[in-house]
Amino acid sequence: MGCTHDIREFRNWRHEAESTVANAWALGFKLPGEFKSRPRAYRAMWMGASSLDNRNAFVRDMDDSLAELRFLVDQFDKFGAPGKPAHNSAQQAAVPLASPDKVTVRWLIDNVPISGWVIFGGLIVGLFSAGYAAGQYDTLRKLVAIISAIFTSSAPPH
């Protein structure tokens, strides 16, 4: 009998496992990890490797593949299909946020996540910095003066 990776049952298993995971990705499932069977050789990758080296490499790569598949199945059992409600959890569907009659600062503080405030602060600082930097250019100041003169019907400055 040849190397372990040449056995038909193993090749069939590998093909089926890789196809199943690839089909899950193609259907849009966001798996909690990758199934990295393709880069695995399931054999020693050096010249002159003994049959024991090949066997140890096969067992190591097979254990890694089986651990990944078990993890994917355990995640499915625990959380359900990715992107869908879990089939065995007591989680309730999220209730949409009701639109307030009046948006106040208090409402914004209570309902806008911190990431939203960080983005807003970053935009304010970025716009202020860009305006300050633009104001340092003499050509831009002259252009602003000409445009403001056009709208105020004054003669442009010299």
C-alpha positions as CSV (number, residue, x, y, z in Angstrom):
1,M,0.0,0.0,0.0
2,G,1.3,3.5,-0.8
3,C,1.5,6.6,1.3
4,T,-1.5,7.3,3.5
5,H,-2.5,10.4,1.4
6,D,-2.8,8.1,-1.7
7,I,-5.6,6.0,-0.1
8,R,-8.9,6.5,-2.0
9,E,-11.0,6.8,1.2
10,F,-8.8,9.7,2.4
11,R,-8.9,11.4,-1.0
12,N,-12.7,11.1,-1.0
13,W,-13.0,12.5,2.6
14,R,-10.7,15.4,1.7
15,H,-12.7,16.2,-1.4
16,E,-16.0,16.0,0.4
17,A,-14.8,18.1,3.4
18,E,-13.3,20.9,1.1
19,S,-16.4,20.9,-1.1
20,T,-18.8,21.2,1.8
21,V,-16.9,24.1,3.3
22,A,-16.6,25.8,-0.1
23,N,-20.3,25.4,-0.7
24,A,-21.1,26.9,2.7
25,W,-19.0,30.0,1.7
26,A,-20.6,30.2,-1.7
27,L,-24.1,30.2,-0.1
28,G,-23.0,33.2,1.9
29,F,-22.4,31.6,5.3
30,K,-19.8,33.5,7.3
31,L,-18.0,30.7,9.0
32,P,-16.2,31.3,12.3
33,G,-13.0,30.2,10.7
34,E,-11.4,28.7,7.7
35,F,-10.9,25.1,6.7
36,K,-7.3,25.1,5.7
37,S,-7.1,21.6,4.1
38,R,-5.9,22.8,0.7
39,P,-2.4,24.1,1.9
40,R,-1.9,21.0,4.0
41,A,0.1,18.2,2.3
42,Y,-0.9,15.4,4.7
43,R,2.7,14.1,4.2
44,A,6.2,15.1,5.0
45,M,7.4,17.7,2.5
46,W,11.1,17.0,2.3
47,M,13.1,14.6,0.2
48,G,14.0,11.4,1.8
49,A,11.3,11.5,4.4
50,S,10.8,8.2,6.1
51,S,7.4,6.4,6.2
52,L,7.3,7.3,9.9
53,D,7.8,11.0,9.0
54,N,5.0,10.7,6.4
55,R,2.7,9.0,8.9
56,N,3.4,11.7,11.6
57,A,2.8,14.5,9.1
58,F,-0.4,12.8,8.0
59,V,-1.7,12.4,11.5
60,R,-0.8,16.0,12.4
61,D,-2.5,17.5,9.3
62,M,-5.6,15.2,9.7
63,D,-5.9,16.2,13.4
64,D,-5.8,19.9,12.4
65,S,-8.4,19.4,9.7
66,L,-10.7,17.4,12.0
67,A,-10.3,20.0,14.8
68,E,-11.3,22.8,12.4
69,L,-14.4,20.8,11.2
70,R,-15.4,20.0,14.8
71,F,-15.1,23.7,15.6
72,L,-17.3,24.7,12.7
73,V,-19.9,22.0,13.6
74,D,-19.8,23.1,17.3
75,Q,-20.3,26.7,16.4
76,F,-23.3,25.7,14.3
77,D,-24.8,23.7,17.1
78,K,-24.2,26.5,19.6
79,F,-25.2,29.5,17.5
80,G,-27.1,28.2,14.6
81,A,-26.5,29.0,10.9
82,P,-24.4,32.1,10.4
83,G,-26.5,35.1,9.6
84,K,-29.7,33.4,10.9
85,P,-31.1,33.3,14.4
86,A,-29.7,30.5,16.6
87,H,-32.0,27.5,16.7
88,N,-31.3,26.7,20.3
89,S,-30.8,30.0,22.0
90,A,-33.3,32.2,23.9
91,Q,-32.3,35.4,22.1
92,Q,-35.1,37.6,21.1
93,A,-35.2,39.5,17.8
94,A,-33.9,43.0,18.0
95,V,-36.6,45.6,18.4
96,P,-36.1,48.5,16.0
97,L,-35.3,51.9,17.6
98,A,-38.4,54.1,17.6
99,S,-38.0,57.4,15.9
100,P,-38.3,60.2,18.6
101,D,-40.7,63.2,18.2
102,K,-37.7,65.5,18.8
103,V,-34.1,64.6,18.6
104,T,-32.3,66.1,21.6
105,V,-28.7,66.0,22.8
106,R,-29.8,63.7,25.5
107,W,-31.5,61.3,23.0
108,L,-28.3,61.4,20.9
109,I,-26.1,60.6,24.0
110,D,-28.4,57.7,24.9
111,N,-28.8,56.2,21.4
112,V,-25.6,56.9,19.4
113,P,-22.8,54.4,20.0
114,I,-19.4,55.6,21.1
115,S,-18.0,54.7,17.7
116,G,-20.4,57.2,16.1
117,W,-19.2,59.9,18.5
118,V,-15.6,59.1,17.7
119,I,-16.3,59.3,14.0
120,F,-18.2,62.6,14.5
121,G,-15.3,64.1,16.5
122,G,-12.8,62.9,14.0
123,L,-14.7,64.6,11.2
124,I,-14.9,67.9,13.1
125,V,-11.2,67.9,13.9
126,G,-10.4,66.9,10.3
127,L,-12.5,69.6,8.8
128,F,-11.1,72.2,11.1
129,S,-7.5,71.1,10.3
130,A,-8.2,71.1,6.6
131,G,-9.7,74.6,6.8
132,Y,-6.8,75.9,8.9
133,A,-4.3,74.3,6.4
134,A,-6.1,75.8,3.4
135,G,-6.1,79.2,5.0
136,Q,-2.3,79.2,5.0
137,Y,-2.2,79.4,1.2
138,D,-2.1,83.0,-0.1
139,T,-3.6,82.0,-3.4
140,L,-6.6,80.5,-1.7
141,R,-7.1,83.6,0.4
142,K,-7.1,85.8,-2.8
143,L,-9.6,83.4,-4.4
144,V,-11.9,83.6,-1.4
145,A,-11.6,87.4,-1.5
146,I,-12.5,87.5,-5.2
147,I,-15.5,85.3,-4.7
148,S,-16.7,87.2,-1.7
149,A,-16.3,90.4,-3.7
150,I,-18.4,89.0,-6.5
151,F,-21.3,88.3,-4.1
152,T,-21.0,91.6,-2.2
153,S,-20.7,93.6,-5.5
154,S,-17.4,95.2,-4.4
155,A,-14.4,95.6,-6.4
156,P,-11.9,92.7,-6.1
157,P,-8.8,93.5,-4.0
158,H,-5.5,94.2,-5.7
